[in-house]
Amino acid sequence: MGIARRLGALLYSARVEKLSDRAHAAHRIEALRREIDHHNYRYYVLDDPEISDLEYDRLFRELKDLEERFPECQDPNSPTQRVGAEPVEGFGKVRHLAPMLSLGNAFDAEELRSFHRRISSLIGDAAVEYVTEFKIDGLAVALTYDQGRLTRGATRGNGQVGEDVTSNLRTIRAIPLRMQTDDPPRLIEVRGEAFLPISAFERLNEERTAGGENPFANPRNAAAGTVRQLDPRITASRAMSFFAYAIGYLESGPTISSQYEALNQLQKWGFPATRNFELHEDIESVVSFCRRWQDGRASLDYEIDGIVVKVNRFDQQQELGAVSREPRWAIAYKFPSQTATTRLLQIGINIGRTGTLNPYAILEPVDVGGVTIRNATLHNEDDIRRKDIREGDIVIVKRAGEVIPQVVGPVVERRTGRELPFSYPGHCPECGAPVVREEGGAMAYCSNRQCPAQRLESLKHFVSRGAMDVRGLGPQTLEKLVEMGLIGNAADLFALSRDQILSLPGFKDTSADNLLRSLEESRGRSFDRVLFALGIRHVGESVAKLLSGHFQSLDRLRAASEDEIAEVPGIGPEIAGSVVGFFKVEENRVLVERLREAGLRFEMEQPAEGGPMSLKGLSFVVTGTLPTLSRQAAKQFIEDHGGIVRSGVSTNTDYVVAGENPGSKLDRARELGVAILTENELRRLSGED
């Protein structure tokens, strides 16, 4: 520990001692809660944070320490309570303060125009404005705030009565526990959508597959399952988010006369509203918006299945009323289906890095949403049996956003009788070792720890973007390195010489130097990424962050018992057993020590006080292939200099860093007038020569 860090720790300890008086502690605790709420508002609502993640974590840690020392100051609406309460036996029923109506659908521009003509015929000569909002594919929820404090959260249910899932919704950081105002309404019900971002969905499925669990079929199912967990700690461990889209009930609050005003007021109160909502003076502008996002939705990190179109003025909404359970004043424009039918030629098997036998569909090529699909996931044997998928079937294939294509199910009426049922092989198709399946588990495993396919998949995982991010080491290069006997495990990568790399097919002086440089850069990856790269079963990116943040070093993690690991919020006994089991294997212990000798980081490193913060307060989006920085390296570079990296371009984006083949994000930046930088310009902006 450096002198500056020790001094900081002493100063912090001294400050806590000075707060031993309860009154002073209570004052500091309340100030910290308000400050953290403010930064949550900047992050989730404005998409414009003022501080780094490290600074946020320091505030959070100080608040948590003070609340532990002064338990009488505990508050269920404190930011520290988002870790999840104790499990519940079941969900109670909640009657909504006002009915949650469903929406009618429009499937093309002409149906939108017909909707407008119906509105005009009922309203008469009055001008009609519309508000367009993304139709998030998640789970509709209603949040009740009494005097500005969250008191209840419920699912939509049948529109009149839903389930009380307050404990679970409290764990979602995008949902404010207290409204950001000193003059809140006496009572308000905020409607919105709880959802799982696509990036979080992919990480979650990777963790579930590695752990032998069934992966979720899509982000919507994952979101619904997460919100309805009886154990809120499970909800807390998944990166759920939330967008507000309406005020369902308001008592003793400000006068709000339109949907556009409501969305802006919700943001002022601290609720993240649906992104990119717009006000339109005519229906043709609405049609243009829908068409634009039908093509642009792939750039989003969450799924939208359409656009919600609402009459803006509340007095006009009231005049129009509802028919059955659908309002006349709103409609959902549904995007074209991203499904297609094709023939399933064969079911293949991939061996995962933890030995899982992962089935996949080999398909007759088919176009789905403008992309040619040849392979699709089949999840596991139970899923294949449940759907009764057979080789030779005509199957429905679905692709949504950037999610891996999946086989939805067979078209049974088109069977000929020649289709073949599928079952797992009894021996590993790669090494011939017996296949085992744990009792009650969803996945089958190769029993051979030395299986070449497992080793290769482990290497692919180790160098992948979310882990060590070693550029220039694609699957074919790794296969060749293994085939030539140059590497047997991840530690061997750091012992490769220039001559050995030049012996690989296709490698010249420049490509060899680039690979060596990338390997050298990877030695500086953070501890949580190194831990994730080890490929411990059940330890995905989010779990690695939890473990590294709690134990701070690999030595402390390795010395911890199963009970100590399981006590970490978001970590259960299954993960704890897997971690302890990993370090019991001699081969794994040897690998870790060799990686340590290679210079990899096995402990958390706090940046020095007063480090470079030349990009502090600036928001960036990185797109395309940069000359020397990978996407992850560019993100790290920006964050190291105090900047914030976002996944999507918005009006709050300061700069877009663009390389080759940048895609739609560059078009969006030009459309919004966002400044565009090259990698060199980014470096100059940061103060580098």
SEDREN-793747 format. One record per residue (C-alpha): residue in one letter; x, y, z. Coordinates in pm, whole numbers, plus 50000, padded with zeros to 5 digits. Example, Ala and Ser with C-alpha at 12.3 -4.5 7.8 and 13.67 -1.06 7.14 Angstrom:
A512304955050780S513674989450714
END
This chain:
M500005000050000G501405033949896I501975063050134A499105083149985R496735053750021R497765046850383L497365083550464G493925083250304A492955052650511L494135069550832L492235101450750Y489105081350675S489475061951003A489945094451194R486865109451032V484775079251132E486015082451491K484955118751497L481505107351392S481095085051696D478535109551821R475175096951690A473895131251585H476935138051370A476775102851227A473105106451138H473845139550966R476715124350764I474645093550674E471795114750540A474245136450344L475835105450188R472445091150094R471485123249919E474835125249743I474605089249621D470995094749510H472195125349318H474895105349140N472405077549058Y470225104548902R473155117848697Y474045082648582Y470635067048507V468505097048416L470855122448259D473375096948129D475945122848239P477805111548556E479945136248750I482225111248925S484045079048839D482885044448950L485765044149199E484625076449362Y481055063549374D482235031349540R484135051349803L480995070849897F478965038849905R481545021250124E481645050350369L477835050050398K477755012550451D480425014050721L478585041850906E475245023550890E476884992451033R478365012851321F475075030751385P472335004751316E469695028051462C470175049351148Q469155021150913D466545030250648P464915006450396N465285034050134S469045037350181P471135029549870T472935002550072Q469724981950095R469764972949726V471704940749798G468404922449859A466394912650163E465784877350298P463804853050078V460004854250094E457564825050087G455344840649821F454084873049671G451084891749808K448444907249585V448354944749509R445444964649368H446714992449142L445685028049219A444395030248860P443985002348599M447034993548385L445524991048037S446894971047742L447474985247394G446124978247049N448624971746769A449534986746432F451754967246195D452464992045917A452365028945827E448825027245689E447485013346016L449145042446198R447415066445961S444095048546025F444675053246399H445175090446336R441985092846129R439995076746411I441455101546659S440685131046432S437085119846378L436505118146756I438385150146848G436995171646568D438905201946442A441325204146736A445025199146656V446475166146779E450065161046892Y451625126846948V454435114147169T456485084047054E458315061647301F460295029447272K458244998447354I460734981247584D460514943247583G460574937147958L458124934848248A455614962548323V455654973748687A453955000248902L455915019149171T454075036649455Y455725065849635D454285080149956Q455705114650039G458505107849790R459605074049933L459195040949754T456675020549952R455504994349704G456364978849369A454044955549180T453784936548854R451034944948605G449154912448667N445684913948511G445764951948494Q443704955748812V445654934149057G449374925449044E451974908449264D453884926949536V457564924849433T458774955049630S461844937649776N463044927649430L462424961349265R464354978949544T467504961249423I467364977949076R469665007949095A467875026748817I464725028249035P464995057349281L464265048049642R463505084749709M462265110149458Q464745137749374T462695166549513D462115184849840D458435188549752P457215154149638P453575145449561R451705131249858L451025099249664I452065088749315E452115056549112V454825055748844R454465030748560G457485016648383E459314986848240A461864965848428F464234950348176L467554932548134P470044949347896I471254926847616S474874927947740A473754917248090F471504890147939E474414875247745R476644875048056L473874859048262N473304831448007E477024824847985E477144820548363R474074798148365T475394776248084A478784773148252G476994763448572G474904736548405E471674756748423N469174762748144P469914795847969F467064820547935A465414821247594N465414859347565P465924890947774R462194894747840N461884860047995A465034866848194A463644899948323A460314884248422G462054855448599T464424879048777V461714902348910R459664872749035Q462464855949231L461424846949585D465004854749692P465674892049628R469414885649653I469224867449320T467534897849167A470264919949314S472984898649150R471614905448798A472084938848622M468414947848581S467434982848473F464255003748447F462575030348232A459525050048345Y456845057048084A453755070848263I452185085148576G449345061748663Y448075081048966L448945114849118E447675130649438S448615165449560G451325170349300P452095196049029T449685201948744I450775181248445S448705184848129S450425162147876Q452425130347830Y455465150047711E455355171048031A454935139148236L458045122648089N460135153748150Q458755157248506L459545120748579Q463155127348480K463305157648710W462045135748994G464865110948934F463245084648711P465005073648390A462375078748119T462235059047796R465115070647578N464645091747264F460975100047323E459785127147083L456875151147038H455245151846689E452835176446532D451535152346266I451225115246195E453785115245912S456465125746161V455365096146375V455665072646077S459175085746006F460215080046370C458935044146363R460765036346039R464005051546168W464065030046481Q462904998846301D466344999246138G468215015646428R467104993246715A470114970046670S472314998246805L470514997047143D471674976347442Y468114965947520E465354950247318I462464970547180D459714953246985G458004984646865I457105021046925V454275033047153V452325062247002K450225083447244V448025113947206N449995140247396R447365161347576F445685145747879D442375163947821Q442205148247475Q443105114247620Q440235117747867E437835127847591L438845097947379G438535073247669A438975035647633V437235006747463S437294973247642R440744973447813E442544994047550P442805032247543R441635048647221W444405074447255A447405050847229I448635023247001A451745001446969Y453465000946631K454954965746619F458174959546426P458214931746166S458864897146302Q462474886046330T461614849646276A461824826245980T461364789245903T464034766145765R465154729945784L467264716946072L469844695545893Q471724682346193I472254687446566G475934692546647I477804693246978N480324718947100I482444712547409G482494742747641R485414755147850T484014737748161G483324705347973T479654711547894L478214694547588N476404722847412P474014712847130Y473504735946835A471404735046519I473004732746175L470434748845945E469704753845581P470814790445542V467934814545596D467604852545605V466314865945938G466094903545976G468654909245700V471204884445840T471924849845696I471594823745972R473324789845939N473594779346305A471404785246609T471504776046976L469544746747118H470484752947483N470524717047623E469014682147600D466044690547825D465134720047604I465354698447290R463124671747447R460624697047586K460204712947241D460424678847066I462994691346815R464224665046571E466874663646302G465194670145967D462424691646117I461204724145962V461884747746255I461124783646350V464294804146398K464304836846590R466844864746601A466354895846817G468834924846817E472364912246872V471244881147065I472434847246933P469824831246701Q467734803946861V465414776146750V461964784446884G460454750646798P459424726846520V456584730946270V455024697546361E452394697446084R455174697145822R456744664645944T457134636045698G457984607945941R461654607745844E462694631646126L465074616946387P464804622946765F468034634446930S469874622647241Y473254631547385P476184608647297G477444586447579H481044596547511C482674630047439P482804635047060E486234651347096C488204628647330G485974597947376A485754601147755P482464591347925V479814618447948V478424625348296R475334644248408E474804656348762E471534646048922G468974673548864G471394692848637A470484705648294M473844700148124A475974669948040Y479774671448083C482864655247942S484524637448237N488074642948108R489744674148253Q492464670747989C489984670547699P491614689747409A488324706947326Q487964719447685R491504732547681L490964750547352E487694766147469S489404776847792L492084794247587K489464811247368H487724823447682F490994835347838V491854858147544S488274869947480R487204906547496G485564904947838A488574887047984M492204894147881D491264909147542V494324897247349R494004909746991G495394888046714L494604855046888G491554842546702P490264806646724Q492274794646423T495524808946559L494914793046899E494134759646735K497394761546539L499394770646850V497964740247030E498404717646728M502084727646692G502674721247062L503614757547132I501014762047408G499144738947643N497504764347872A497044801747915A500394807448091D502264794447786L500944824147585F503194847947779A506264826647706L505824827647328S508834840947140R508794862046827D510304833446625Q507594809346743I504854833546638L506514839046300S506364801246246L502564803246241P500864804045898G500064839345783F502184857446043K504714883545926D506894908046117T504124933646174S501444908846283A503914891146514D504914924046676N501264933746716L500464900946891L503434904447127R502354940147204S498794928747273L500024901347507E502144926947690E499184950647725S497004922747864R499324919048165G497814951548290R494194939248293S492404944348625F492114916748885D488394910648823R489074904548452V491954880848530L489674862148772F486984859448504A489594848048250L490564818148468G487314802048361I486124790548702R482764773648668H479864796948762V482204827348775G481114850948499E481994887848465S479544900248727V480474873348980A484174880448924K483554917249005L481714907849324L484464884149439S487384906749351G485714936749512H485034917749834F488294898449878Q490604923749706S493204897249617L493424861849484D495334850349791R492484861250020L489914845049790R491904812649774A492214811650155A488474817250210S486144788950306E482944780350120D480894796850395E482944828950378I482544830950000A478824822950014E478294852150255V479254877249984P476024894449862G475024879349529I477154847849579G475504815149675P476754781149796E476974766749443I479364794049327A481304791849655G481744754149613S482924758649256V485544784749356V486904763549641G486904732849417F488874751249148F491744758949384K491854723249515V493024711149173E496824710749155E496854718948784N494864750648850R497144761549133V500184757048910L498504777148632V497724805848871E501334807548995R502684807448642L500314835648548R501454854748856E505064850348746A504044863348402G503034896048568L499224893448573R497364912348845F495964891549126E494894919549355M492774950749326E494714982049247Q493445015849364P494515044749140A496855069449301E495325101249440G495475129549192G495895106448892P495215117748536M491605129348506S491855149348185L488615134348047K486625137948368G482965146048312L483075137247940S480895110047789F482205088047503V480935061147267V483475038847088T482575023546752G484455005646476T487984991346478L490665014946612P494285013346487T495985001746812L493304999347083S490754971647113R487234982147213Q487904971247572A491314988247579A489785020747450K487145018747723Q489835013347984F491915042047844I488975066147865E488025055048216D491635057348334H491515094048233G488235100248414G485845097248118I482635077048091V481965051647815R478405045547702S476965019147467G474625041847271V474855076547117S472505102747263T472255140247301N474305136447621T477255121047436D480245144547416Y482385124847169V482185094146945V485545077146891A485325060746548G487565035946368E487085014746057N483605000345986P481875021146254G478265011946173S475075030246265K476485047446574L478555070546354D475445079546153R473585086646475A476435108946597R476345129246275E472565131846300L472805146046654G475845167846582V478095149046826A481845155146781I483725126046620L487325117046714T489965093846576E492105073746817N494955098946782E492585127946853L491345109447163R494925105947285R495615142947226L492395152147407S493575131547705G496855150847714E499065124047560D501695134647309
END
